[in-house]
């Protein structure tokens, strides 16, 4: 009887011990809203989202970034995911003509920080930001694609 109870209790503990979590490595001594690295365990499903552009090209990089992230939030929700599930993003930026065609990294981060690394949503994804000559939508300054992960 004791052996049966011991065996049964071990069966309950083993799945918990084997459960793997997404690991996010923060930037040391920084509150920047991205991680140095994000590790996704083998037991997770990854979901890849195509690049999203703003619906309207009005506004600067900050405004367009906010619009794109809002659209991505809806796309994630359609898949049963949230920004907390995002593990990686690629951001494609066009230099802002109002800033002598220079990259508006400050504008990007101002909007980005409203969605990631907040008290409400503390998870920080890995992120790459690239400057490009142009995007498919004339006047667009921002396109973002992302990868999210969830437990299977």
C-alpha positions as CSV (number, residue, x, y, z in Angstrom):
1,X,0.0,0.0,0.0
2,X,2.8,2.4,0.9
3,X,4.6,1.6,-2.3
4,X,1.4,2.2,-4.3
5,X,0.9,5.6,-2.7
6,X,4.6,6.5,-3.2
7,X,4.4,5.5,-6.9
8,X,1.1,7.5,-7.4
9,X,2.6,10.6,-5.7
10,X,5.7,10.4,-8.0
11,X,3.5,10.3,-11.1
12,X,1.9,13.5,-10.0
13,X,5.3,15.2,-9.4
14,X,7.1,14.1,-12.5
15,X,5.1,16.2,-15.0
16,X,5.6,19.3,-12.9
17,X,9.4,18.6,-12.7
18,X,9.5,18.2,-16.5
19,X,7.4,21.2,-17.3
20,X,9.6,23.7,-19.1
21,X,9.0,27.4,-19.2
22,X,10.0,30.1,-21.6
23,X,13.2,31.7,-20.3
24,X,13.8,35.4,-20.9
25,X,17.3,36.8,-20.2
26,X,17.1,40.5,-19.3
27,X,19.6,43.1,-20.3
28,X,21.8,43.5,-17.2
29,X,21.2,46.7,-15.2
30,X,18.5,48.0,-17.6
31,X,14.8,48.6,-17.8
32,X,14.8,48.6,-21.6
33,X,11.7,46.7,-22.8
34,X,13.5,43.9,-24.6
35,X,15.4,40.7,-23.6
36,X,19.0,39.8,-24.6
37,X,17.7,36.3,-25.4
38,X,14.5,34.2,-25.1
39,X,14.6,30.4,-25.0
40,X,11.6,28.5,-26.0
41,X,11.4,24.9,-24.7
42,X,10.7,21.9,-27.0
43,X,7.3,21.4,-25.5
44,X,6.0,24.8,-26.7
45,X,4.2,25.6,-30.0
46,X,5.6,28.6,-31.9
47,X,3.2,30.8,-33.9
48,X,4.7,33.0,-36.6
49,X,3.0,36.3,-37.6
50,X,3.6,38.0,-40.9
51,X,4.7,41.6,-41.0
52,X,2.1,44.2,-40.2
53,X,2.0,47.8,-41.5
54,X,-0.1,50.7,-40.1
55,X,-3.5,51.0,-41.7
56,X,-2.9,54.8,-42.1
57,X,0.5,56.4,-42.9
58,X,-0.4,59.5,-40.9
59,X,1.9,60.3,-38.0
60,X,5.5,59.8,-37.1
61,X,7.4,56.6,-36.1
62,X,5.9,56.6,-32.6
63,X,2.3,57.0,-33.8
64,X,2.8,54.3,-36.5
65,X,4.5,51.9,-34.1
66,X,1.6,52.2,-31.7
67,X,-0.9,51.6,-34.6
68,X,1.1,48.5,-35.7
69,X,1.3,47.1,-32.2
70,X,-2.4,47.6,-31.7
71,X,-3.1,45.6,-34.9
72,X,-0.7,42.9,-33.8
73,X,-2.5,42.7,-30.4
74,X,-5.7,41.9,-32.3
75,X,-3.9,39.3,-34.5
76,X,-2.5,37.7,-31.4
77,X,-6.0,37.6,-29.7
78,X,-7.4,35.9,-32.8
79,X,-4.9,33.1,-32.1
80,X,-5.7,33.0,-28.4
81,X,-2.4,34.8,-27.5
82,X,-1.3,38.0,-25.9
83,X,1.8,40.2,-25.9
84,X,2.9,38.1,-22.9
85,X,3.4,35.2,-25.3
86,X,5.6,37.1,-27.8
87,X,9.2,35.8,-27.8
88,X,10.7,37.7,-30.8
89,X,10.0,40.7,-33.0
90,X,11.6,42.2,-36.1
91,X,11.0,45.8,-36.6
92,X,11.6,47.4,-40.1
93,X,11.9,51.2,-39.9
94,X,12.1,53.8,-42.7
95,X,14.0,57.0,-41.9
96,X,11.5,59.7,-41.1
97,X,11.5,62.4,-43.8
98,X,10.7,65.0,-41.1
99,X,13.9,64.0,-39.3
100,X,16.1,64.3,-42.4
101,X,15.5,60.6,-43.2
102,X,17.0,59.5,-39.9
103,X,15.8,56.5,-37.9
104,X,13.5,57.5,-35.1
105,X,14.6,54.9,-32.5
106,X,13.3,57.1,-29.7
107,X,9.8,57.1,-31.2
108,X,9.9,53.3,-31.7
109,X,10.8,52.7,-28.1
110,X,8.3,55.2,-26.7
111,X,5.4,53.1,-28.2
112,X,7.1,49.8,-27.7
113,X,7.5,50.5,-23.9
114,X,3.7,50.9,-23.7
115,X,3.2,47.2,-24.7
116,X,6.3,45.4,-23.3
117,X,8.1,45.5,-19.9
118,X,5.2,47.2,-18.1
119,X,3.6,46.4,-14.7
120,X,0.6,45.1,-16.6
121,X,2.6,43.0,-19.1
122,X,6.2,42.5,-17.8
123,X,7.4,40.0,-20.4
124,X,10.1,41.3,-22.7
125,X,10.7,39.7,-26.1
126,X,14.0,39.6,-28.1
127,X,13.9,42.2,-30.7
128,X,15.8,43.3,-33.8
129,X,15.3,46.8,-35.3
130,X,16.5,47.4,-38.9
131,X,16.4,50.5,-41.0
132,X,15.2,49.9,-44.6
133,X,14.9,52.2,-47.6
134,X,11.2,51.7,-48.1
135,X,8.2,49.5,-47.1
136,X,5.4,48.1,-49.4
137,X,3.0,50.8,-48.2
138,X,4.1,54.2,-49.4
139,X,4.6,56.6,-46.5
140,X,4.8,53.8,-43.9
141,X,7.6,54.1,-41.5
142,X,7.1,50.9,-39.5
143,X,6.5,47.2,-40.2
144,X,6.7,44.5,-37.5
145,X,6.6,40.8,-37.6
146,X,6.7,38.5,-34.6
147,X,6.9,35.1,-33.1
148,X,4.8,34.0,-30.2
149,X,5.0,30.7,-28.2
150,X,2.6,28.8,-26.0
151,X,2.5,25.5,-24.2
152,X,1.2,22.6,-26.2
